[in-house]
């Protein structure tokens, strides 16, 4: 169905029988023949008598609608239309007045309060700090009044400005409000009075709605995880800005989307943990004003969502409810969500099946038959790992679909170093509140990683732990088991000798180590995750840094099975300087030639941004080499050919030498890199 929309204002006016609302006349004749736009009229309590004439049978007899370019014009047209309806009728003028609306809202709130008391339900009391109109507060009040936002009430509205419209808004809704002037006081002294007044009203959750003051560290500490602010951007992008300034910056940056963030308040401006984010596309036709209008609509939804989440956490923490039974779901753990996730995961796990797998996901344990996988005298090799603070970037950019590949790669690449074929994988996903779609996206990445290296995803654990993790945050861990025939186990320390060649296999990027430093460099640079990446044309900073860790399983196992590989080293945390010695016999060291490979542009950017120097870079990051193979000089060409045939671009990067003094790994020629 094709639907066309127009930007018009509308106004509806009602004609009701005389005597309304106490004793409205009934069965009185009415005449609507004078309507200019009968197609826009609604005949409500109207019927036809025996002769076919229209009669009014109840209160809301006829409603007329008028359309115009603005509301004033629409109201004028509606007024002119409604008076054409003839009969013992009059035009209602009490609909939508502040007095009527406020009376009804107050009545609804009293009913809800009485019902909550009757059921033994605790209501979380909200305090509001505002300096401006408080537009974002209106939808919250609406949701409370309608019952969409349960278990909360507004106990106090405070403004630092006597003429702030938010105080008038509070008065209209019958809410307690106070003007608290600054009067030249220090931030700490003023905020102490705010806290005292909030506490006196039993406030448990504070909302900042257009609050035009920076809060003191002591206030932030007192209300830690109990104060919310809404910011008109997808933090951490465009932090620190306000109102149209933010939207103008978004348009100038030419980012594809914007939105809003509700976050906990901390003493660093706009830096608290995210509770809720809502997104909208940035249109080519957008101005700062039009973008603001669409983001403001999202703010209303996000704020109510965030209040519901935090209020539930407060209720659980306070142990409220008296003798009312508390379900597991009410405590914050949804068994239904967990079951839904399992159902979503099953086809993902099934796509990774390989010889040896027994049973299916969802049982108490995962089963694997080594004989069916072709092993007679295997050595089992196990490994476990996570992806570190790279997770934070995935969560803040909401790019969850590739982080699972990192998890698999970090584990199975370690198994390959022992010469082992990864057989099966298990994952651990933990969050404060299970978001099924988000978790399924993560597991989808895990399944993709497993499938790429013929490793079966045979099980895992999903833990929902309210209060353990901030909203929007989760943690990941992975565990894998592989097998290698006893005679093929690596490293073969007794065969490693001085003069052996080191072959480096390139990395895909930073992989999954050193991201605490990476995030510091991004912060220092002033870039956001949505900013264009200086080191990766056509990609944002966040997307480029989330490039998955390379899987070395197929290429390196193929080389290892020739018997020509003496050892492998997976270059993770500690870089080339710390990981190579782990696979070498005592008394052996390595000399690498920095001229033999060129680090990826991301490492040049990190080196420039951190100003840490080549040595620190080499012991923090892989610097472009993700796996190193140790081979005899006479096997060099054969192994290089196998790796190249497997899709790699290997380099001879150095050789082994007898060495007992630190550093065991020396890299020559790094001046060429300019770090």
N, C-alpha and C positions, 0 to 999 in steps of 0.2 A: 504494500500500500504506500503510495507516494503522499507524503504529508509536507505541506509548506507552512512555515512559521513567519509571522510578521512581528516587528517590534512595535506593539501598540499597548496603550493603557486601557484597562476595562473597569467599569463600575456597575454594580448591581444595586437596584433599589426595589423595595417591596411595598405593595399596597395591601393593607390588612383591614378587616371589617371593623366598624365602629364598636366600641366596647372592649377592644383588645387592650391588655392581655387578660383581664379578669373575666369578662363576660362578652366575648365576641359574638356579634349577630351571626345567625346562620340562615341559610336558604334565602339569601337576599340576591336579587338580580344584579348582574354586572354586565358591562358593555366594554368590549375590547376592540371594537371596530375602528377606533381612532388611532391605534398603534401604527406608527410609521414603519417599524421594523418588527412585525409579528414573529419573524423567524428567530429573533433574539429574546423573545418573551417566554417565560415559563409559567404555565398554569398549574398551580399547586393544588390547594384545597378548593377545587372547582369541579362542578358536575353539570349535567344538562337536565332540565326538568322535562316533563312530558311533552311540552311543546317544542323542545329543542333549544330553549334559551339557557344561557349560562347562569349558574347561581353559585354563590360562595358557600362552601360547606365547612370551612375551618379557618384557622388563623392566617397562615401564609398563603394568601389568595393568589396574587400575581406578582412575579418578579420580572423586572426588565433589565436588560444588559445593554450598555452603550460602549462603543469602542472609539478611541481618539488617540491623537499623538501623545497627549499627556493626561495625567489623572484629573486635573482641574477641568479640562475640556470634556473628558468622559463623564465626569459627575454632572456637569451642566446639561449634557445631552440626555443622561439618564433621568434627571429631574424633569426635563421637558417631556420625556416619554411617559413617565409614570403618571403624570397628572392627566393624561388622555384616557386613563382607565376610569370609567364612570360607574357610580353606585355609591352605596353608603359605606365608603372606604376612606381611609386616610393613609398618608405616606409615612412609614416608620422612619424616625430620625434618631432612634436610640441605638441602632446597630453600629458596633465598632467604636463607640465612644469610650474614652479612657475609663470613665466611671463604671460602665457596664463590664468592660473587659477585666478591669482590676478586681471588681467584686466577684466575678466568676472564677478568676484565677485564685483569689484568696479562698473562695469556698472549696475549690478542688484541692488546694494544698491542705486545708483543714481536714477534709475527708481522707486524704492520703496519710496524714499524720495520725489520725485516729485509727485507720486500718493498720498501719505499721505498729502502733502501740498494742492494738488488740492481738496481733499475730506475734508479738514479742520481737519485732524486727528493729534493729539498730539503724538509726539514720546518721550518716556521716555529715558533719557540719562543715560547710564551705565558707571561707572568708574571701572577699574579693578586694583587690587593690586596683584602683583605676584613676587615671588622670584626665581621661578624655570622654568620648561619648559612650564607650562601653558597648559598642555594637555587637561584639562577639559574645557578650553576656546574654543578649536577648534569646538566641536559640537555646541556650542552656536552660534559661527560665522556662521556655516553651516546652522543652523535653521533660523537665521536672514536673511541670503542670499536667502534661499529657500522660505521664506515667512511663514514658519511653526511657527516662533516666530514673531508675528506682534507687531507694535507699540513701538519698542525699537531700540536703536542704541548704539554702543560703542563709547563714546566720548573721552576717554582717558585711556591709559594703563600706569601704574606707577610701577617701580621696584626699590628696594633699592640696587640692584646689577647691575653694569654696563654691565656684561657679561651674564645676565640672558637670556636664550633662548626665554622667553616670549616676550622680546622686539623685537627680530628678527621676531617672529610670527606676532606681531603687524605691523611691517614694511612690511611684505609680503602681508598683507591684506589692506595696505594703511590706517592704523589707527594711530591717533596721539599717541605718546608715549614719556615718559620722564624717565630718570634715576634721582632719588632723593637720593643722598647719605646721610647717617646718620651723618657722620663727628663728632662723639662723642657727639651729642646732647642728651638731656634727651628724654625719650619716649614721654612726653607731648609736648615738643617743636617740635620734629620731626613730630608728628601726626598733630600738628597745621598747619605745612606747607603742609602736605598731604591734609588736609581739604581745605586749601586756594586754592590749585591747582585744586582740584576736583570742588570746587564751581566756580572757574573762567571759567571752561568748561561747567558749567550748569549741572553737574552731579546730578542725583536724586536718583540713586541706586548704591551701591558699592558691587562689587563681590570680595571675597578673593579667589584667585586661587593659591594655594601653597605659601601663604604669610607666611614667616618664622619669623614673629615678633609678639609679644603680643601687642595688641592695648591698648592705655591708656583709663581710664574711661571717660575722656573728649571727646575723639573720639567716643566712644561707645554711649555716651549720645547724641552727635550731630547727629549721624547716626542711632539712635534708630528706629528699624523696617524698616530701609533703608539700611542695610548692611547684606549680606548673606555669609555664609561659608558652604562648603561641607565637611563632616567628613566621613571617611570610615568605619563607624560602625552604628549600630542601637542605637543611643544615647537614654537614658543616659549610656547605656552599653559601656564600653571601652573608656570613655571620657578621654581626655588629652593625648592620644597616637598619634603617627604619622606614616604614611606610613606602611611599613612591620611590624613594632612593633605592630600595631593594629591587623593586620591579624594573626600574630603569637600568640597574646594573645587570639584571638577568637578560634583558633585551640586548644590551651592549655586548654581552658575552656570547650571544647567539647560541645559547644552549637549547636543546630540543624540548625540554620540559621544565616545569617549575612546580610549585605547590606550597605546602605549609608543613611546619614541624611543631608538634607539642612536645616539650622536653622538660625534664626536671631542672629547677633553678639551682645554679651553683655560682660561686663568687666570680668565676670567669664568665664574661658575657656570652650568652648563646652557646655554651660549651657543655651543658649538662646532658646526661643520657637521654636518648630519644625514647619517647613513649609511643607516639603515633605520628606517622607521616601520611599525607594525602598528596596525590600528584595530578597534574593536568598538563596537556601539551601547550607549548608556546606557539601561537599562531603567527603566520607571516604578517597578518594584518594587525597584530596586537600593538596597542600603545601601553604605556605604564598604567594608565587608568583602567583600560579594559582588562588587562592582566590582573590588576588588583581586584577588580570586581569578581573575577572567576576564582581567584585564590581565597578571597573572603568567604565565598560560599563553601569552600572546602574547610575553612577554619572552624565553622560552626559544627560540622560533622566530626572533625578531628578532636575538638575540645570535649564534646560530649563523650566520645569514645574513650578518651584519655581519663576523664573524670570517672567513668564507670570502672575502668581497669584499676585505677589507684584506690578508688573508694572500696572496691572489693578486697584489695590487699589490706587496707586499713581495718576493715571489718574482721577479716580473718585474724589479723594481728591482735586485735582487741578482744578476741574470743567472744564476740557479741552473739546474742541469740537466746540466752537463757536456757530454757528447757526445750526450745524448738530443735527438732532433729536436724543435723547437718550432714548433707550428702557429700560424697567424695568430690562431686562436680562443684558443689557450693564451696568446698575447701580449695578449689582451683585446679583440680585434676579431672580431665574429661576422658573417661574410658571410651566413650563413643568416638571422640576425635582420634584416640589411639587406634581403635579398631578400623576406622576409616583410612588411616595412614597405612596400616598393614595391608588393606585391600588394594590401595594404590601401589604399594611396593611390590606386591606379588608378581605382576607381569614384568616389572623391571628386573626382579631377581631371576625370573624364568628366562629372560633374554640372555643371561650370563651362564646358563647351564653348560657343563662340560662333562666329559667322561669322569666317573668317580663320584659324582654327586648322588646322594641318596635322600629321598624325601623332598619336602618343600618347606618354604619359609613359614614361620608361625608356630613351629613346635618349640619344645623346651630346649632343644639343642640341634645343631647342624651336624649332619652325618656325611662322611666322605670315605669312599672305598679306595685305598691306595692301590690294590691289585688291579681294580678296574681301570685305574689311571695308567697302568703299565709299569709299576715299580715292584721289584722283587726284594732288593736290599737297600732301601732308601734311608737317608738321614733326613729327619724332619728339621726344617729351619723356620723359626717364627720371628715375627717383628711387629712392633706397634709404634704409632706416631700420631701426630696431629698436624695442623697447618699454622699454628701460632697466631699472631695478631693480623695475619692476612685476612682472617675471619672478619675483623672489624670493617675492613674495606668492603667486603661482600655484603655485610649487613647494612652499612651506611649507604651503599649504592643500590641495595636491593637486587644485586646480581648473584643469585644463589645457585645458578645452574651449573657453574664450572668448578666451584670450590671442592666438590666431591672428587673430581679428577685429581686435584692436588693431594687429597687425603690418600687415595689409592696409590698414587705415584710415590709419595714419601715412604710408604711402607714396602711396596713390592720392589722398588729399586734397591732397597737394602737387602732383600732376599737374593736378588740377582748377583750381588757382590759375592755371595757364598756359592754361586754356581747353581742356585736352586730355582726351579720353575715354580712360580706362585700357583697354588692350587685353589685355595678358597680364602674368602675375606669376610670379616664381620665388622659392623660399624656401631658406634655409640653416638647418639644424638641427644643432647640435653638442652632443655629450655625452661623458662619460668612459666610460659604459657604456650602450649603446642598450637602452632599455626600450620594446619595440615598442608595447604598448598605450598607454603615455604619449605617445610620439611621434605615434601615429596620432590620438590625441585632439587634440593640438596642430594637426596638419595638417587635421583635421576642421574646426576653427575657421577656419583659413586658407581652406579651400574654401568655407565658409559666407560669409565676408567677400567672396571673389571673386564668388560667385554673386549676392550682393546688389547688386553694382555692375557686373554683366555683364562681368567681367574674367576671362579664362581662366587657370587654373593649369596651365601647360604644362611645368613641370619644377622642379628644385631640387637640392639637395645635402644628404645626410645624412652627417655626419662623426662617427665613433666614435673618440675619442682618449683611451685609458687614461692616467691620470696628469695630464691637462690640466685636467679638471674634477672636483670633489668628487662622490662618489656622490649621486645625487638632484638634481644640478644640470645644467642645459642652457642653451644660448644660442640666440637666434633673430636672423635678419636677413632682410629682404625686399627684393626688387628688382622694379620694374615699368616697363613702357614703355607710353606712351600716344601718341595722335596728335591733331593739330588742324590743320584747314585753315589755310594760311598767313595768310589774311585774317582769321581768327578768333583769332589768337594774343593772349593777355593777358599782362601788363597793357597797355592802350593809353595809354602815358605822355603822349603828346602831346595827348590829349583831357581829361586830368584837370585840374580847375580848382578854384580856391577857391570854396567854396559847395556843392561836391558833397556828397551825403548819404551817410552811413555806415549800412548796415543790418547789424545783428548777428543771427546765427543761433545759437540756444542750443546749448550743449554737453550731453552726457549725464552728465557728471561730471568727474573730474579728467583723464580721457583717459589719456595715457601719458607725461606729463612731470611732473617735480618729485617723483618717488616716493622719492628719497633723503631729502627733507624730510618727506614723508608718513610714512615709516617711523620717523623720529626723533620725530615728534609722537605716533605710536601708542605708541612705547616710553616717552615721557615720561608719557603718560596712564595707563600701567599696564594698558592693555587688551591682550587677546590677539586673534588673528585670529578666534577663535571667539566672542568677546564680542559681545553685542548692540550694533549700531552706534548711537551716540547721534544720528547724523544721518540714519539710514535705518531707520525702524520696521519690524520684521519681518525684518530681515536681520542677518547677522553682519558684523563689521568687515571681514573678509577678502572676503566675497562682495560687499559694497557697493562696496569700493574696486576690485574687479575688474570693475565695470561697463565694458563695452567702449567704446572710442573710437567716436564717431558717424561714420558714413559720409555725406559730404556730396555724393557723386558725382551722384546722380540729380537732386536738387533744384537744386543750384547749376549743373550743366551745362544743365539746362532753362532756367534764368534766363539763363545766358551766351549760349545760342544765339539769344536774341531780339535780341542786339546792344546791349542796354540796359545791360549791365554793363561798366564800364571797368576794374575790377580786383577781385581777390579776395585775401584774406589768411587763411591757415590759422594759427590761434592755437595754437602749440605752445610749446616751450621758449623763454622770454623773454617770454611773455605778450603782452598787447595793446601794451605799451610798446615792445617790441623788434620785433614782427612786422609791425605796420602800416607803419612807415617803409620796409620792404623792397619795397613795391609802389607807393611814391609817388615822383614826380619830385623832383629837387633843389629846395629852396626851399619845399616843401610840408609842412605839419604837420596834426595832427588834434586836435580838442577833443571829448572824450566826456562825456556826461552820465550820471553814475552813477545818477541817479534814473530813468533810462529802462529799466533792467532790474534784476531782483533776483537776486543770486548764489544758487546752490543751497546747501542747508543744509551740505553737506560743506565748502564754502569758509568758511562761518561757523565751523565746528568747527576747521578747520585754522588759521584766523586766530587764534582764541582759544587754541589749543594751542601755536602757534609764537610768538605775541606779536610777530610780525615787522612788523606795520603794513601799511597799505593799499598803499603803493608797492612794498614787497617782494613782497607777494602778487600784485600786478598784473604784475610782471616775472618771476614764477615760474610762475603758473598761468593757465589761460584765464579763471578767475573767472566762469564761466557763459556765455561767448561763445566758440564754437569756430570760427566762420568769419565774416568781415566782407566785405561787398560794397560797392564804391564805385559810385554811380550819380548821374546828373544829377538835380537837384530835380524836373524835369518827368517823370522816369521812375520816381520813387519808388513811387507807388501801384501801377503795373503790376508792378514787380518784387516788391513785398510780396505782391501777389495771387498771383503764380506760386509763390512760396515757400510761402505758406499752402496753396495747392491741392496742393502736393507733400507736405504733412504737417508742415511746419515751423511754428514760432511766432516769426516774425521781429519785431525791434524796430528802430526808428530810434534809433540810440545816439549820433549825433554828426554832425559835419560837418568838411570840410577847410578849412584857412585857410593863407594864405601865412605861412611861418615858417622861419627859418634858425637860430635858437638852440635849444639843447637845454633841456629835453626836447622833442622834436618832437611827442610825444603827451602831451597833458595831460588828466587825468580830473578833472572837477569834481563836487563833491557826495558824495565817498566817506565823509564823516562820517556820512551817513545809514546806511551799512552797519554802523557801530559797531565797526570794526576798529582 
